[in-house]
Amino acid sequence: MPPPPADDRITFPTAGPPIGEVHFYAPTDWLDILENPHDEETVRARFQELTDLAFPHHAPGTRKAIADGVMATRRTFLADGMLSCGLVALPQTVDGPVLWQICSGVVEVGRLDPELDVGSVLTRLLGQQLEGGDSYVESFPTAIGAGAGLISTVQVWADGTVTLAPKPVPADSAGPAPEATLGLAVGLAVPPGGGRGLLVVGQCLNAEQVRELACVVALMAGKSTIELYSPKETKTGT
């Protein structure tokens, strides 16, 4: 991803006129940080309000730094063409604090063989990092067509590197420990025959909450739809 511009202005990729739209299925209280892309002042105020509510025991300077980080992430995602990035933040639940991030975008999966398992398409999109790792993949029907979901973990190391779907490590291992282990849930919905599909990726700070996160990811991937405009239609806007 390209870094955000130094003067904090959002730049959008030059991709020509819109060729369709995505109708996202999401919770009614969903906060999509990519909404209102040109109204930074209003969005910044909303982020600060939500940060203050989600982290009431943190110092004001820490809460400001969190909101600043979300804004920087938002600029990068918008510039990279991402369509949706939702946050779920709860200071306390029966399972502890909740902090989830769920991103969505359209991906080109190419022509799809009817006999090809959509789960293999999903793992192909995620790359070879899944090979031999600890992950679970399951297929399911979606409003778009075939679908697949994946549950795994992500390890973040002190040097900034990330391991997707790490291999199981014995409990008595003497090797270095990761700085953090995140929960990862991915959903992919693909139309019959292939083409443009919807990819939904969720991460949670508490890896123990990954199954609950996966339920939300699967609902979004399973019930969202993609509407492609006909060649004769003209659409304006971003």
C-alpha positions, 0 to 999 in steps of 0.5 A: 500500500502507498503511504498517505500523502504528507499533507494528509490529503486523500488521493483516489486511484485513477480507475475510470468511471464506476462499473458497479456497486456493492450492497454491503450487509452489515450490522445496523450499528456498523461504523464504516470508517471509509464513509464520507471520504471527502469530509475529514473534519466530521469523520475525525470528530466521530472517531475521537468520540468513539475512541473516548467511549471505547477506551474511557480509562486511557489518558487523553493523549493515548486516546488521541493517538488511537484516533490519529492512527485510525485516520491514517489507516483510513487515508491509506485504505481509501487511496488503495481503493478499499471499499469498506472498513468497519470497526467493532469496539467494546470496552468490556464483554463476558469475553473481555474487551472487543476490538475487531476490524473488518475490511471488504473489497472486490477481487478478480478471481478469474474464470471458475471451473464448476468443479473447483472448490471455492475454498481453494480459490480463497487459499490461492488469493491468500498465497503460499503463507497458508501452506502447512499452517494452522487454519480451517476452511469451509464452503457455504452458499452466498447471495452472490454464488459460491462462498468459502470462509477461513479461520486462522491466526496472525502472529506479529513479531518484534521486527514488524514481520507478520506470519499468516496461519503459523504452524503449531508450536509445542508449549515447551518451545524455547524459541522467541514469542510473537509480540501479538497473536491476532484472530483472522477470519476471511470470507469470499463470495464468488459468482457462478463461473467466476469473475469479480467476487467479494472478499471480506477480511476480519481481524481481532486483537483477542485471538480467542474471539475469532469464531465470533468474528468469523460469524460476522465475516460470513454474514457479510460475505454471504448476504452482500451483493455486487451489482455490475452496471450494463455497458449502456449505463452511465454512472457518476460519482465515486 
